[in-house]
Amino acid sequence: MTYLKCKSCGHYNELKSEFLTFCAECGKKLSPNYADWKLKNPEGTFEQFQHETGIKPKKARTNHLGLLQQRYLAWAGRRGVIITIILVIGLAAVAGGYIGKKVVFNLIYPKINKAWLYSSWETVKIGRQTIEISTPMHLGVNDRPLAPEIAQFVEYAKSYRNRVEEGMQVEVNMYSYRPNVSNDLEVAGAAAATEMKKNQEISDLQYKTDTLTQNGMSALLQEGSFIYKNGIRLAFSNLLMVNGQHRWEIVIRYREDDTLALATAHRIIKSIDVK
């Protein structure tokens, strides 16, 4: 597969059609593109344009450790994998302390797949008051009962999230509150922060809040990090939007030391559109 690299933002656009003219990331015109190239090469074909202009990403180095892992998984099967995980966790527990926990959490929270930056993303529409979002992983229904003190104020709720962590957790929650319930953006931001502070698995919470405009409506973006179960520092991006009695909350978590994950989180947020 070949790509056209955007000179404005550096995004790699998959070159599979002669109609590719604008960057999928920033929307600016790609140069060169097939239409402009064709004016200078009237006898040229799209295949020639791909060969002369397209960029092929460098082939990744063979990951021998990854190949060994795949062969082991094929040989051991599900039972062997479970036994191995138990042994790893047991050894880490014996090691004890921060180092032992870090070994376990590095397995549970790997860095994201670099291929996400170049692959096609999945777009889903969620809820009655529809929110559209694009992600590199599949989001599935994640509905669960609301706490009684919250449920009495909510007429409708819907939740989606990815099932396989793959180094990043993305959760989309939307709520429609009853007509007599106040639904303020600042209150929504404070409630989201309070919920994190109350979580006993989280410590050393640090974050900042920025006000921005998303789809023509005011929104809050909370970004920061925390230590999870005293073992690993995770970063997060929370986007909160309010319109009338409707509230949307997008929660993204990933390893703090993963710079590609941060760029991916911002791209996910940029894709959000409330219909």
MARVEXFI-195779 format. One line per field, with one value per residue: residue number from 1; residue in three letters; z negated, y, x negated of N, C-alpha, C, O, CB in turn. Coordinates in steps of 0.02 Angstrom, whole numbers. Glycine has a CB too. Layout:
MARVEXFI-195779
num: (NUM ...)
residu: (Ala ...)
n.z: (Z ...)
n.y: (Y ...)
n.x: (X ...)
ca.z: (Z ...)
ca.y: (Y ...)
ca.x: (X ...)
c.z: (Z ...)
c.y: (Y ...)
c.x: (X ...)
o.z: (Z ...)
o.y: (Y ...)
o.x: (X ...)
cb.z: (Z ...)
cb.y: (Y ...)
cb.x: (X ...)
This chain:
MARVEXFI-195779
num: (1 2 3 4 5 6 7 8 9 10 11 12 13 14 15 16 17 18 19 20 21 22 23 24 25 26 27 28 29 30 31 32 33 34 35 36 37 38 39 40 41 42 43 44 45 46 47 48 49 50 51 52 53 54 55 56 57 58 59 60 61 62 63 64 65 66 67 68 69 70 71 72 73 74 75 76 77 78 79 80 81 82 83 84 85 86 87 88 89 90 91 92 93 94 95 96 97 98 99 100 101 102 103 104 105 106 107 108 109 110 111 112 113 114 115 116 117 118 119 120 121 122 123 124 125 126 127 128 129 130 131 132 133 134 135 136 137 138 139 140 141 142 143 144 145 146 147 148 149 150 151 152 153 154 155 156 157 158 159 160 161 162 163 164 165 166 167 168 169 170 171 172 173 174 175 176 177 178 179 180 181 182 183 184 185 186 187 188 189 190 191 192 193 194 195 196 197 198 199 200 201 202 203 204 205 206 207 208 209 210 211 212 213 214 215 216 217 218 219 220 221 222 223 224 225 226 227 228 229 230 231 232 233 234 235 236 237 238 239 240 241 242 243 244 245 246 247 248 249 250 251 252 253 254 255 256 257 258 259 260 261 262 263 264 265 266 267 268 269 270 271 272 273 274 275)
residu: (Met Thr Tyr Leu Lys Cys Lys Ser Cys Gly His Tyr Asn Glu Leu Lys Ser Glu Phe Leu Thr Phe Cys Ala Glu Cys Gly Lys Lys Leu Ser Pro Asn Tyr Ala Asp Trp Lys Leu Lys Asn Pro Glu Gly Thr Phe Glu Gln Phe Gln His Glu Thr Gly Ile Lys Pro Lys Lys Ala Arg Thr Asn His Leu Gly Leu Leu Gln Gln Arg Tyr Leu Ala Trp Ala Gly Arg Arg Gly Val Ile Ile Thr Ile Ile Leu Val Ile Gly Leu Ala Ala Val Ala Gly Gly Tyr Ile Gly Lys Lys Val Val Phe Asn Leu Ile Tyr Pro Lys Ile Asn Lys Ala Trp Leu Tyr Ser Ser Trp Glu Thr Val Lys Ile Gly Arg Gln Thr Ile Glu Ile Ser Thr Pro Met His Leu Gly Val Asn Asp Arg Pro Leu Ala Pro Glu Ile Ala Gln Phe Val Glu Tyr Ala Lys Ser Tyr Arg Asn Arg Val Glu Glu Gly Met Gln Val Glu Val Asn Met Tyr Ser Tyr Arg Pro Asn Val Ser Asn Asp Leu Glu Val Ala Gly Ala Ala Ala Ala Thr Glu Met Lys Lys Asn Gln Glu Ile Ser Asp Leu Gln Tyr Lys Thr Asp Thr Leu Thr Gln Asn Gly Met Ser Ala Leu Leu Gln Glu Gly Ser Phe Ile Tyr Lys Asn Gly Ile Arg Leu Ala Phe Ser Asn Leu Leu Met Val Asn Gly Gln His Arg Trp Glu Ile Val Ile Arg Tyr Arg Glu Asp Asp Thr Leu Ala Leu Ala Thr Ala His Arg Ile Ile Lys Ser Ile Asp Val Lys)
n.z: (0 39 -6 -17 -80 -185 -167 -253 -383 -399 -394 -339 -197 -132 26 129 226 371 342 225 148 44 -123 -245 -377 -409 -311 -211 -43 48 107 216 308 393 494 521 559 673 765 801 849 963 1029 933 812 672 599 631 571 436 422 447 357 236 65 -24 -182 -292 -312 -456 -582 -611 -744 -850 -977 -982 -884 -946 -1054 -985 -931 -1048 -1101 -1006 -1027 -1164 -1191 -1261 -1397 -1432 -1418 -1518 -1631 -1619 -1636 -1768 -1831 -1801 -1866 -1995 -2018 -2010 -2119 -2220 -2204 -2245 -2303 -2214 -2093 -2061 -2037 -1931 -1829 -1803 -1764 -1651 -1562 -1556 -1515 -1375 -1258 -1125 -963 -831 -700 -701 -668 -532 -480 -425 -513 -622 -615 -720 -766 -904 -1019 -1053 -1047 -939 -938 -845 -818 -782 -789 -815 -856 -888 -953 -1072 -1141 -1308 -1413 -1580 -1745 -1820 -1964 -2104 -2158 -2049 -1944 -1965 -1912 -1778 -1614 -1503 -1453 -1380 -1338 -1269 -1236 -1207 -1199 -1197 -1267 -1211 -1240 -1252 -1321 -1274 -1309 -1287 -1348 -1364 -1421 -1453 -1540 -1658 -1633 -1740 -1795 -1825 -1705 -1692 -1615 -1687 -1808 -1765 -1731 -1857 -1922 -1852 -1885 -2024 -2033 -1989 -2090 -2197 -2169 -2230 -2175 -2114 -2129 -2169 -2078 -1942 -1845 -1713 -1657 -1509 -1417 -1271 -1100 -1029 -891 -880 -1008 -1183 -1271 -1387 -1414 -1500 -1548 -1603 -1727 -1825 -1958 -1944 -2045 -2121 -2037 -1901 -1798 -1722 -1585 -1543 -1444 -1455 -1379 -1390 -1350 -1339 -1303 -1319 -1398 -1379 -1393 -1351 -1371 -1347 -1378 -1384 -1408 -1435 -1429 -1513 -1464 -1329 -1186 -1059 -1090 -1149 -1038 -963 -1046 -1039 -905 -902 -980 -900 -797 -841 -826 -857 -816)
n.y: (-60 112 286 460 591 721 887 987 940 819 698 530 484 360 299 252 287 386 501 558 703 795 811 690 717 856 924 1002 1039 911 898 830 793 675 736 859 809 739 839 879 763 699 577 487 356 307 209 233 357 320 242 336 441 398 350 224 158 125 -41 -128 -183 -354 -427 -527 -573 -553 -646 -764 -759 -773 -901 -973 -950 -1015 -1145 -1172 -1141 -1090 -1129 -1141 -1008 -944 -1006 -959 -820 -819 -867 -764 -654 -705 -715 -581 -534 -596 -533 -409 -240 -85 -115 -245 -228 -142 -221 -307 -214 -158 -260 -269 -141 -101 -2 90 24 67 63 113 247 251 171 135 209 166 225 269 293 352 333 417 558 593 556 561 471 435 301 203 77 -50 2 -53 -87 -35 -29 -6 -22 132 223 231 362 440 390 428 554 543 519 447 344 299 197 166 70 11 -162 -237 -189 -145 -49 71 144 184 269 309 405 451 556 595 711 734 854 948 953 1028 1054 1089 1144 1173 1114 982 959 972 865 755 762 746 616 543 573 509 378 238 168 256 374 522 619 728 867 976 1097 1148 1265 1247 1253 1141 1074 1190 1210 1246 1167 1062 1015 902 861 757 660 508 395 226 104 108 67 103 248 328 422 538 595 690 734 844 885 989 1012 1087 975 870 774 737 629 593 480 448 342 306 254 362 385 366 441 432 387 498 586 511 512 649 656 573 649 761 710 702 727 801 766)
n.x: (-43 -24 -55 -4 -91 -44 -95 -67 -22 -84 -18 12 95 198 166 272 359 391 455 414 383 382 315 351 337 307 376 322 263 183 18 -97 57 164 243 177 53 88 115 -10 -59 16 29 6 41 145 82 -52 -66 -49 -165 -268 -245 -187 -213 -294 -280 -417 -471 -432 -547 -584 -504 -568 -541 -404 -365 -401 -312 -189 -204 -211 -83 -5 -47 -26 108 268 277 143 101 174 118 -13 5 50 -66 -157 -97 -102 -242 -274 -205 -275 -397 -356 -310 -336 -406 -369 -231 -237 -290 -182 -81 -137 -121 18 56 0 -98 -17 30 -72 -29 98 96 92 191 361 497 634 800 932 1106 1191 1324 1486 1487 1384 1211 1065 917 747 634 482 505 633 789 905 1071 1093 1181 1239 1312 1362 1305 1415 1435 1410 1485 1618 1628 1611 1671 1633 1497 1342 1203 1042 893 722 681 563 415 286 190 256 401 563 708 877 1004 1174 1306 1476 1561 1696 1830 1837 1713 1557 1431 1283 1131 1010 1041 1048 914 853 915 865 729 736 785 675 583 642 622 547 444 364 231 134 188 180 223 280 401 477 574 667 731 842 915 993 1041 1012 878 788 622 534 375 244 155 136 93 118 182 67 -35 -59 -76 54 119 251 391 529 677 810 975 1119 1290 1437 1542 1459 1309 1142 1005 840 716 547 411 237 63 -48 -177 -169 -182 -126 0 57 66 156 269 304 337 450 538 549 623 753 927 1078 1241)
ca.z: (0 43 -39 -3 -144 -186 -183 -306 -450 -401 -396 -282 -169 -92 97 162 275 405 318 163 161 -19 -179 -288 -445 -418 -260 -162 21 53 165 277 310 460 543 542 593 738 810 825 879 991 1051 875 780 598 573 636 519 373 421 445 304 174 15 -59 -249 -302 -341 -527 -597 -636 -817 -865 -1039 -965 -849 -997 -1091 -943 -927 -1113 -1107 -963 -1056 -1231 -1194 -1311 -1465 -1443 -1426 -1585 -1679 -1614 -1668 -1841 -1854 -1797 -1921 -2057 -2025 -2024 -2187 -2263 -2202 -2289 -2295 -2152 -2035 -2044 -2008 -1866 -1781 -1785 -1729 -1584 -1520 -1548 -1479 -1328 -1216 -1071 -900 -787 -637 -707 -637 -459 -460 -423 -578 -622 -638 -747 -789 -969 -1058 -1021 -1031 -910 -936 -797 -840 -745 -833 -781 -880 -887 -1014 -1080 -1193 -1375 -1459 -1647 -1788 -1852 -2037 -2120 -2168 -1984 -1900 -1975 -1874 -1708 -1573 -1452 -1458 -1334 -1347 -1225 -1249 -1174 -1241 -1200 -1287 -1160 -1260 -1259 -1336 -1251 -1332 -1268 -1388 -1353 -1468 -1444 -1607 -1662 -1620 -1799 -1820 -1797 -1670 -1680 -1593 -1741 -1856 -1735 -1739 -1928 -1939 -1823 -1926 -2090 -2024 -1986 -2156 -2242 -2149 -2275 -2135 -2086 -2175 -2139 -2019 -1920 -1782 -1697 -1620 -1458 -1385 -1198 -1062 -992 -853 -893 -1078 -1231 -1296 -1433 -1403 -1559 -1531 -1658 -1738 -1892 -1970 -1948 -2091 -2145 -1995 -1836 -1788 -1661 -1565 -1522 -1412 -1464 -1344 -1415 -1311 -1365 -1261 -1349 -1449 -1356 -1412 -1321 -1406 -1313 -1424 -1350 -1454 -1402 -1467 -1510 -1427 -1260 -1149 -1004 -1117 -1158 -972 -944 -1086 -1011 -840 -917 -1003 -842 -752 -873 -797 -885 -763)
ca.y: (0 175 342 528 625 791 932 1033 910 759 638 486 469 299 316 197 314 446 559 583 771 832 773 666 741 929 950 1043 1006 873 915 827 748 645 783 906 770 719 896 881 697 680 507 445 318 312 164 269 409 286 221 393 489 366 334 161 160 78 -105 -134 -236 -415 -431 -598 -588 -559 -709 -817 -756 -801 -974 -1002 -948 -1068 -1210 -1181 -1136 -1045 -1150 -1123 -936 -928 -1027 -914 -756 -830 -872 -698 -614 -732 -695 -509 -525 -616 -478 -358 -170 -48 -147 -302 -203 -111 -275 -330 -163 -149 -312 -254 -77 -90 58 77 0 123 58 151 313 245 128 165 207 149 279 244 342 326 365 452 623 557 579 522 470 389 271 151 12 -57 19 -92 -65 -45 -6 -34 15 193 226 255 434 473 363 463 616 529 487 403 339 251 195 123 68 -43 -221 -254 -127 -127 9 130 134 239 259 363 403 506 557 644 722 753 926 990 944 1074 1018 1142 1118 1177 1062 918 952 960 798 707 764 718 544 516 580 461 311 216 139 313 419 575 645 794 881 1045 1101 1200 1275 1250 1247 1078 1073 1250 1214 1250 1102 1062 962 889 818 750 592 483 329 175 48 116 28 133 313 332 488 536 653 688 787 850 931 995 1050 1078 922 815 779 687 623 547 467 412 329 275 262 431 389 348 503 416 382 567 611 473 538 713 643 548 706 804 677 700 770 791 779)
ca.x: (0 -62 -22 -23 -104 -22 -150 -46 -20 -125 23 7 160 195 173 307 405 367 493 385 360 373 290 404 325 314 421 288 252 121 -24 -55 114 169 271 124 1 115 109 -79 -73 81 29 -9 95 147 30 -116 -65 -63 -235 -314 -231 -167 -264 -283 -311 -472 -450 -451 -595 -554 -502 -579 -506 -333 -355 -403 -249 -136 -214 -193 -10 22 -64 1 180 298 259 73 96 199 67 -70 24 50 -135 -188 -70 -128 -312 -275 -182 -331 -446 -326 -326 -322 -435 -327 -169 -252 -297 -115 -43 -166 -91 89 62 -55 -91 30 3 -91 9 160 88 96 246 428 531 705 843 996 1154 1214 1377 1542 1458 1328 1142 1025 848 703 582 443 529 706 826 967 1117 1066 1233 1239 1358 1337 1313 1483 1438 1406 1537 1682 1628 1595 1723 1604 1424 1312 1130 1003 821 687 674 492 382 238 151 298 472 606 777 923 1065 1220 1362 1529 1588 1766 1838 1828 1644 1508 1378 1234 1066 962 1060 1029 842 838 938 818 668 752 792 607 552 673 601 494 390 327 197 92 223 158 255 299 463 481 639 661 793 846 978 1032 1063 957 856 732 573 492 318 197 131 143 63 171 168 -2 -79 -76 -45 94 143 321 422 602 713 878 1016 1187 1337 1503 1545 1417 1239 1099 941 793 660 493 355 180 1 -73 -240 -155 -168 -81 68 81 86 215 325 324 370 516 578 561 672 819 978 1145 1290)
c.z: (0 13 -9 -70 -138 -207 -239 -375 -455 -401 -332 -259 -122 -19 134 214 307 382 252 176 97 -76 -225 -359 -453 -364 -207 -99 23 115 163 266 382 513 568 581 665 789 841 861 909 1012 992 846 704 567 577 583 450 367 412 382 236 129 -18 -127 -255 -336 -411 -535 -626 -712 -836 -929 -1026 -929 -898 -1037 -1050 -939 -992 -1122 -1066 -994 -1122 -1234 -1252 -1381 -1481 -1455 -1495 -1638 -1679 -1648 -1744 -1869 -1854 -1855 -1988 -2070 -2042 -2095 -2237 -2264 -2245 -2270 -2226 -2090 -2013 -2011 -1939 -1811 -1756 -1743 -1660 -1535 -1505 -1507 -1433 -1294 -1155 -1008 -854 -722 -640 -670 -561 -435 -457 -490 -568 -650 -660 -768 -850 -996 -1018 -1001 -1004 -916 -890 -817 -799 -790 -794 -804 -878 -955 -1015 -1137 -1262 -1428 -1526 -1691 -1818 -1927 -2053 -2128 -2103 -1940 -1906 -1935 -1799 -1673 -1526 -1460 -1409 -1341 -1298 -1248 -1211 -1223 -1250 -1213 -1234 -1176 -1269 -1273 -1314 -1272 -1315 -1309 -1370 -1398 -1446 -1511 -1603 -1657 -1680 -1829 -1786 -1766 -1646 -1662 -1648 -1794 -1831 -1742 -1810 -1949 -1913 -1864 -1994 -2086 -2022 -2054 -2206 -2228 -2190 -2238 -2107 -2141 -2136 -2074 -2004 -1852 -1774 -1654 -1571 -1430 -1310 -1166 -1021 -958 -870 -964 -1124 -1258 -1344 -1416 -1465 -1538 -1588 -1665 -1811 -1898 -1982 -1990 -2114 -2101 -1931 -1830 -1720 -1648 -1543 -1487 -1419 -1427 -1368 -1374 -1339 -1316 -1287 -1404 -1432 -1374 -1379 -1357 -1370 -1357 -1388 -1399 -1417 -1445 -1458 -1467 -1353 -1220 -1090 -1028 -1127 -1091 -948 -981 -1058 -943 -851 -937 -945 -796 -778 -842 -827 -834 -791)
c.y: (62 232 408 564 698 836 980 1002 845 694 597 465 409 315 257 222 377 509 587 651 809 785 753 692 815 962 993 1003 973 894 870 783 725 694 831 870 753 777 899 816 669 607 459 411 327 267 196 323 378 268 280 435 458 349 268 165 108 15 -112 -192 -296 -417 -504 -618 -596 -624 -767 -819 -788 -877 -1008 -1005 -1004 -1136 -1222 -1180 -1093 -1064 -1131 -1049 -915 -946 -980 -847 -763 -833 -803 -654 -638 -712 -621 -496 -543 -561 -420 -287 -144 -84 -205 -280 -175 -164 -298 -278 -148 -201 -295 -191 -67 -23 40 54 59 122 97 218 311 204 166 157 192 207 250 303 313 368 399 523 607 593 532 527 418 366 218 81 9 -39 -21 -65 -83 -21 -42 7 76 188 256 331 474 453 402 528 606 494 435 404 287 255 146 124 10 -101 -241 -191 -102 -64 72 110 195 223 321 355 462 499 610 651 745 830 971 986 993 1034 1069 1112 1118 1124 993 906 937 889 745 704 732 642 511 519 529 389 290 184 193 354 469 600 716 808 956 1044 1160 1204 1283 1245 1183 1076 1132 1256 1216 1180 1111 1003 957 841 816 679 573 416 280 117 48 79 61 200 314 405 482 601 644 748 786 903 930 1036 1037 1026 863 828 721 688 571 541 424 404 291 286 333 437 372 411 491 411 451 595 575 498 604 705 616 605 752 776 682 751 752 811 817)
c.x: (-44 -20 -45 -32 -85 -80 -132 -50 -59 -85 14 77 155 212 205 357 376 402 467 352 344 354 348 397 338 358 388 272 184 82 -86 6 123 194 217 70 23 110 40 -97 -9 85 18 53 92 94 -39 -121 -80 -137 -282 -306 -216 -226 -246 -318 -365 -447 -476 -500 -559 -560 -507 -543 -431 -318 -356 -339 -192 -142 -194 -117 22 11 -28 77 203 277 187 63 118 148 8 -55 23 -21 -169 -164 -96 -200 -317 -254 -237 -383 -423 -345 -311 -347 -392 -263 -181 -260 -229 -79 -72 -139 -18 100 2 -47 -49 -7 -10 -51 74 156 99 155 312 462 605 746 910 1040 1189 1272 1431 1521 1388 1261 1104 952 809 647 544 463 605 736 891 1008 1089 1116 1229 1285 1325 1347 1381 1488 1433 1465 1603 1686 1621 1653 1694 1528 1400 1236 1099 930 789 677 602 453 332 199 192 370 511 677 818 987 1109 1280 1412 1564 1661 1772 1825 1758 1597 1450 1326 1166 1014 976 1040 954 822 858 891 753 679 756 723 573 579 650 540 436 344 294 155 123 201 192 266 363 461 551 629 729 791 915 1023 1059 1003 942 798 687 529 437 269 174 143 106 119 147 95 -53 -101 -41 -11 113 216 340 497 633 785 915 1087 1229 1407 1501 1499 1343 1200 1032 898 731 608 435 300 118 -26 -135 -231 -135 -122 -9 98 106 150 277 350 359 441 562 596 615 744 867 1045 1197 1351)
o.z: (-35 7 21 -110 -92 -259 -269 -422 -510 -407 -277 -296 -77 -4 166 242 274 401 225 210 95 -77 -243 -398 -497 -370 -162 -101 1 168 115 222 428 569 628 631 711 849 899 899 883 1013 1001 856 677 516 531 553 411 314 376 356 184 152 -38 -129 -227 -382 -425 -501 -661 -740 -838 -934 -1054 -941 -891 -1053 -1078 -942 -993 -1146 -1088 -988 -1133 -1276 -1288 -1421 -1536 -1496 -1528 -1685 -1732 -1684 -1779 -1922 -1900 -1888 -2032 -2126 -2083 -2129 -2288 -2316 -2278 -2228 -2185 -2039 -1953 -1962 -1894 -1755 -1696 -1692 -1615 -1475 -1450 -1467 -1450 -1299 -1136 -1002 -838 -691 -588 -645 -530 -375 -483 -522 -515 -702 -624 -785 -849 -995 -957 -946 -1041 -900 -895 -832 -783 -824 -747 -774 -867 -1007 -966 -1178 -1273 -1481 -1528 -1676 -1840 -1951 -2019 -2108 -2101 -1903 -1857 -1925 -1760 -1699 -1511 -1472 -1398 -1350 -1285 -1276 -1187 -1283 -1305 -1173 -1213 -1131 -1291 -1242 -1334 -1256 -1327 -1304 -1361 -1412 -1423 -1537 -1553 -1674 -1671 -1883 -1725 -1796 -1588 -1690 -1657 -1822 -1869 -1758 -1823 -1987 -1947 -1875 -2019 -2132 -2050 -2074 -2251 -2270 -2186 -2268 -2078 -2192 -2076 -2022 -2048 -1807 -1822 -1620 -1591 -1421 -1288 -1200 -983 -992 -873 -978 -1107 -1266 -1343 -1405 -1480 -1513 -1619 -1617 -1853 -1847 -2025 -1974 -2123 -2124 -1908 -1853 -1668 -1695 -1527 -1498 -1392 -1441 -1365 -1364 -1359 -1290 -1279 -1452 -1466 -1371 -1380 -1373 -1363 -1372 -1364 -1429 -1374 -1493 -1403 -1435 -1317 -1221 -1072 -992 -1116 -1088 -917 -952 -1054 -927 -814 -913 -941 -761 -740 -832 -823 -810 -753)
o.y: (65 227 412 566 733 824 1011 1032 819 640 625 433 408 340 217 182 416 565 634 656 849 727 795 691 836 1020 1017 942 1002 906 872 740 753 694 843 896 752 765 918 814 620 578 398 434 350 284 188 333 406 277 275 463 488 336 258 175 53 17 -101 -243 -289 -409 -540 -674 -641 -655 -814 -873 -826 -912 -1062 -1054 -1035 -1181 -1277 -1215 -1064 -1020 -1109 -1029 -875 -908 -963 -820 -719 -805 -787 -621 -598 -694 -600 -452 -511 -544 -387 -276 -175 -84 -214 -310 -183 -153 -307 -295 -127 -189 -306 -188 -29 9 -19 63 98 174 112 243 362 202 222 105 203 236 212 357 256 429 410 545 608 652 471 582 365 406 189 32 60 -60 -22 -26 -139 4 -103 66 74 153 302 361 533 494 408 555 654 445 385 456 236 309 92 174 -34 -89 -261 -144 -44 -28 122 64 251 170 377 303 518 443 664 603 770 866 1028 1013 999 988 1089 1061 1069 1094 950 851 895 857 695 650 696 607 457 472 508 345 321 174 177 367 459 603 759 766 995 994 1216 1153 1321 1234 1172 1075 1125 1303 1190 1138 1162 947 1003 786 868 641 615 385 290 84 -5 63 49 209 301 444 428 654 597 805 734 958 878 1087 982 1032 812 884 664 742 513 591 369 453 249 324 360 489 363 430 535 428 461 625 606 505 615 743 634 610 777 813 669 809 695 868 832)
o.x: (-95 41 -99 14 -107 -111 -176 -77 -68 -114 8 114 112 266 171 394 341 383 495 302 297 373 390 445 376 375 421 267 134 111 -125 7 92 169 212 44 -18 101 31 -146 18 139 20 109 42 64 -80 -174 -118 -168 -331 -355 -231 -281 -188 -379 -360 -407 -536 -496 -509 -614 -456 -517 -399 -266 -316 -313 -152 -92 -166 -90 71 53 -3 107 163 260 172 22 85 135 -19 -97 -2 -36 -206 -204 -111 -218 -359 -281 -245 -411 -463 -388 -277 -312 -379 -241 -140 -239 -218 -49 -35 -136 6 147 -43 5 -45 -68 35 -42 102 206 112 169 317 457 634 729 941 1015 1214 1269 1424 1535 1339 1256 1109 928 835 615 571 441 637 711 928 985 1065 1097 1218 1296 1268 1391 1403 1537 1450 1491 1639 1741 1624 1681 1726 1498 1433 1208 1126 907 824 666 581 457 336 177 165 397 495 704 797 1020 1085 1303 1392 1593 1684 1725 1802 1746 1597 1424 1326 1146 978 930 1017 933 779 823 877 726 636 733 713 538 543 657 487 382 292 325 142 91 202 189 262 376 444 584 586 779 744 966 1084 1096 949 987 764 710 491 451 255 174 160 90 161 98 64 -107 -157 15 -42 122 239 311 526 617 818 890 1112 1207 1434 1462 1501 1319 1223 1005 918 698 624 412 314 121 -27 -145 -280 -76 -83 38 157 159 193 331 410 405 487 619 652 649 791 850 1067 1196 1397)
cb.z: (-62 116 -115 43 -164 -233 -122 -293 -470 -461 -405 -301 -132 -121 128 110 242 480 310 134 201 -37 -219 -290 -466 -417 -292 -191 79 53 164 336 283 457 512 480 554 731 773 767 826 1051 1104 822 800 572 612 706 518 367 485 506 323 188 -38 -17 -304 -343 -298 -572 -645 -606 -846 -871 -1091 -922 -796 -1044 -1108 -873 -909 -1170 -1086 -894 -1067 -1277 -1199 -1306 -1473 -1385 -1373 -1599 -1664 -1540 -1644 -1859 -1809 -1730 -1920 -2057 -1962 -1975 -2201 -2240 -2129 -2361 -2310 -2156 -2050 -2106 -2053 -1870 -1812 -1849 -1770 -1588 -1555 -1617 -1528 -1276 -1195 -1055 -867 -772 -621 -780 -653 -432 -508 -366 -615 -663 -581 -806 -734 -1019 -1103 -1069 -1094 -839 -1008 -724 -915 -681 -897 -793 -952 -869 -1017 -1091 -1182 -1383 -1428 -1677 -1843 -1824 -2069 -2184 -2215 -1949 -1916 -2048 -1899 -1704 -1534 -1380 -1531 -1260 -1420 -1150 -1324 -1146 -1212 -1135 -1353 -1093 -1210 -1195 -1412 -1174 -1408 -1191 -1464 -1278 -1540 -1387 -1644 -1729 -1596 -1852 -1810 -1852 -1609 -1742 -1533 -1772 -1871 -1660 -1716 -1972 -1912 -1750 -1934 -2116 -1960 -1934 -2183 -2237 -2073 -2326 -2078 -2043 -2225 -2125 -2031 -1915 -1776 -1661 -1668 -1401 -1414 -1172 -1017 -1039 -867 -847 -1095 -1290 -1238 -1507 -1338 -1618 -1466 -1723 -1721 -1911 -2030 -1878 -2058 -2216 -1979 -1777 -1792 -1667 -1508 -1582 -1336 -1540 -1267 -1490 -1236 -1435 -1185 -1296 -1457 -1280 -1490 -1244 -1480 -1241 -1489 -1286 -1515 -1330 -1445 -1581 -1458 -1256 -1125 -970 -1184 -1187 -921 -959 -1159 -1004 -798 -974 -1058 -802 -743 -948 -719 -952 -732)
cb.y: (0 191 340 565 618 801 971 1056 896 760 657 423 531 246 333 154 331 437 539 532 810 870 813 590 725 961 989 1073 1057 797 991 802 782 584 822 941 705 697 961 893 648 723 497 486 243 292 98 300 445 222 183 436 531 304 391 101 150 110 -164 -145 -211 -477 -398 -613 -532 -500 -719 -806 -684 -770 -991 -961 -880 -1064 -1214 -1129 -1205 -1047 -1225 -1146 -900 -964 -1098 -902 -733 -895 -920 -664 -615 -807 -710 -471 -568 -682 -454 -371 -159 21 -172 -342 -150 -68 -334 -345 -100 -151 -380 -246 -18 -147 85 140 -50 120 -15 162 341 215 69 133 274 84 332 196 360 325 414 455 673 542 581 548 454 423 242 161 -1 -130 95 -165 -96 -6 -16 -37 -30 255 267 223 455 454 290 478 661 485 540 425 322 266 174 147 63 -19 -278 -290 -137 -119 21 174 119 248 245 363 404 509 571 623 775 728 939 971 871 1122 978 1188 1158 1247 1064 917 1015 1011 786 725 837 746 528 553 650 465 309 167 96 357 380 548 643 799 843 1084 1108 1187 1338 1195 1308 1016 1008 1253 1155 1298 1055 1057 976 860 842 774 587 474 331 151 -19 91 -35 86 370 288 519 523 659 690 779 869 913 1029 1029 1058 897 805 778 700 603 573 431 449 288 303 210 456 343 294 534 350 343 612 600 398 547 759 593 495 746 813 604 713 763 831 713)
cb.x: (48 -81 -36 30 -178 39 -171 25 52 -168 98 -35 189 243 103 342 474 375 567 332 412 438 236 405 253 245 474 223 258 135 -44 -96 180 215 330 94 -15 187 124 -127 -103 97 -26 -41 92 217 30 -124 4 -20 -251 -302 -173 -127 -269 -310 -258 -528 -475 -390 -648 -587 -437 -653 -518 -312 -408 -463 -232 -139 -286 -225 17 -10 -139 -26 211 374 269 30 139 266 43 -88 94 88 -175 -171 6 -123 -351 -229 -120 -362 -457 -347 -398 -353 -507 -311 -138 -315 -335 -74 -42 -242 -96 121 69 -58 -162 71 53 -165 23 177 20 32 252 471 522 718 854 985 1206 1156 1348 1603 1455 1342 1110 1035 842 674 614 370 503 726 840 950 1186 999 1303 1166 1385 1373 1255 1508 1383 1340 1550 1691 1571 1531 1761 1624 1401 1333 1112 1009 806 619 714 467 346 273 99 295 483 601 779 938 1049 1242 1337 1580 1546 1798 1907 1878 1620 1481 1407 1227 1041 961 1135 1049 807 875 1009 802 644 818 831 566 564 748 584 521 418 374 153 21 300 80 321 241 524 430 675 614 804 836 1016 1088 1110 975 836 756 530 535 283 228 55 218 13 192 185 -8 -48 -57 -98 157 100 367 400 621 708 879 1015 1187 1330 1553 1616 1424 1230 1089 952 774 685 469 378 170 -51 -88 -291 -100 -233 -102 66 26 29 205 304 263 328 513 539 497 654 813 979 1154 1313)
